[in-house]
Each structure stands twice: as structure tokens, then as C-alpha cells.
Amino acid sequence: MSPAARAITPSYVRLSGEIADQAVLDSLHAVFPQANVAHAYASTEAGVGFDVDDGRAGFPASYVGARDRKVEMAIVDESLRIRSPGTALRYLGAQSPALRDAEGFVETGDLLELRAGRYYFVGRRGGIINVGGLKVHPEEVEAVINRHPDVRMSLVRSRKNAITGAIVVADVVLQPTAGGVAERAADVKREIMQACRDALAEHKVPATIRVVPALDVGASGKAGAACVTSS
């Protein structure tokens, strides 16, 4: 994010809170090749759930159900649940929902997929895009887009469609270069679209890709769409 980052040589880099995808981890390794890059998963309600220091996205399946860990994790209906001594007492407000289930676990709403002995985050339960009855996790599409070397960040969202109910669209911010963005935007969009077709099911491929100067970022630092647009 800053050219000054290359002026330091840390031996350890740790991401906390946000789910780290492989593109982010690989970029950090490229900038700080001498550093051990780790990432931690944390929930606002339950605190830090785990940390991983092998340079890979996701986490080992052995973390789930382990009784020798301070923080216990379980997966119910593909969603991660955490039981921790650091869990908050309750939500504020008389009409607020229960914070924990009957066994003391907090439902995080983060959905997981098991692949080759490792769990990977695939999206949020409330963020699923329904394309003609088929589910699309925006984060899965963003991970493919973000692997393009000219992409700085992306935001995948839904747009209303009369036939399927919704379609997938993407906003992309390109890396700044001396040559400018406009000169290469069309080529990059074609390359991104091809990468999505190669890696994703047809209903997950964005119908449109728009190059934008910036994404809407909230107070928490998370990117989000301010509105649904039409083209």
C-alpha cells in the first residue's frame, strides 16, 4: 500500500482479523521474502480463534474439534463456530439475539470448505449471491480476480436481473503504473474474464467487470458497495 514498505525488512509479518486469501499472502512474501508471514482469524464476539504461520490461506483441519486448544472450533452447516473463554457476555439491547448456542459456541457466519485436509474460507452466510437458484460466494470470485498481477483490489457484488434474479458483477482497482490505467484496462479486463472462466463455474463468472479508481471503504477498512448500479 505504501512505497515505503520496501524500506523495511521485518522478520515477521502478521495479519489479524480479516480473512487472508492466497493472493495477499503471496504478495507479502514477494515484498518481504525474508519474513515469516502469518495470519490470524478473529471474531468480534469471540476474540482470536487461531493463527497460521505456514504461508497458506485457510487452516489445518486438525484445528476443528481439538480439545487441547484454548479456543475450540466446530463446523455446523458449513459455518465456523467458536467457543472461547474470551467470548463476550451478550449483545446489547433487550431484543438482541442470543450470542451463544446451547453449547456455548458463537456462530461466526463464515462459511468453510474442506479441501485436502485443510479448511478454506469461501464467504459469508449473509453475502451469498443467488444466481437462478445457484450460490455464489463473492470472496471466491474476488480471490480469482486478485491473482492477476495488475489488480490491486476488487469487489464482487450482485446486480438485479429479470431472468435469474441476480447476476455477478465486479469492480476492480488496478495497480498504479507509469503508463496509466486507461491504456491497459481493456486488456486486463479480458484477461480477468478468461481467468474467471478457467477457474469458476459458469454462473460464478462476472457478467461485467468495471475498472474503477477506488472502492467504497467503511470505517472498519472493509470494502463494500455503496449501491446497486445498472449498465
Secondary structure, DSSP 8 states (H G I E B T S, - for coil): --GGGGG---SEEEEEES---HHHHHHHHHH-TTSEEEEEEEETTTEEEEEE-SS-SSEEGGGTT-SSSSSEEEEETTEEEEE-TT--S--SSTT---SS-TTS-EEEEEEEEEETTEEEEEEEGGG-EEETTEEE-HHHHHHHHHTSTTEEEEEEEEEEETTTEEEEEEEEEE---TT-SHHHHHHHHHHHHHHHHHHS-GGGS-SEEEE-S---B-TTS-B--SS----
